[in-house]
């Protein structure tokens, strides 16, 4: 029987290396994915002679007429790595911001607001200060202080014990926000100063803090100045009244009294500027 001729290299288990331009892919060898002879003939597509692969060099097979799929892995890893680095930097910045808190711009807490408030202009307009009373409260998120001062003649200073006396009360509040932004709350508070039914007028005061408004109502209602300056929220209001029967056992009746706003409003602004400067020393 005549046997078929053996193919060259078949006994060794190796496949023949195709000729250049034949359109056939080389078979696997022992050292190179395209065959050792192919690497010797056409060069190593994995690198440029130094043995290191070049993932960005497109691999073209001789006679194939096509290109290998684009490299994967490193560009995606680099993009992912960049996103992770950016996220980490953002997180570190956010942590540092919350760690140190917002910029207070020099404002500090006080537990005796009456000692900080000189109120020279209001005292000139309404009479000497009497009976100051201050209260302070410190919380992790907010420092709060209030001050109440009477202004006007002392009881019994009139021509007779039964003569009516006009007094005024100045009330000051100071809130220093340590962790949050008070801007939204500041605007919302302007519409809820008094019970419903009271009509108020708001007028902006330029050049006083970040935002400031004079809020006035009907005659006899309080005249109020509200200020937002960074993390500090301040309010000063003046309310005047007439006291009848101020002697012992006289009943002490109080009737709201109108104030001269042309005098009170400029005095409020001047004293507010002095108070803001004192709170930043």
Secondary structure, DSSP 8 states (H G I E B T S, - for coil): -------TTTTTT------TTS-------SSSTT-HHHHHHH--TTSSSSS---TTS--B-TTT--B-----SHHHHHHHHHHHHHHHHHHHHHHHHHHH-S--TT----S-HHHH---HHHHHHH--EEEEEEEEEE-SSEEEEEEEEEEE--TT-SSSTTS-EEEEEEEEEEEEESSS--HHHHHHHTT-SS-TT---EEEE-TTSSSEEEEEE-STTS-EEEEEEETTEEEEEEEEEEEEE--STTS--EEEEE---HHHHHHHHHHHHHHHHHHHT-
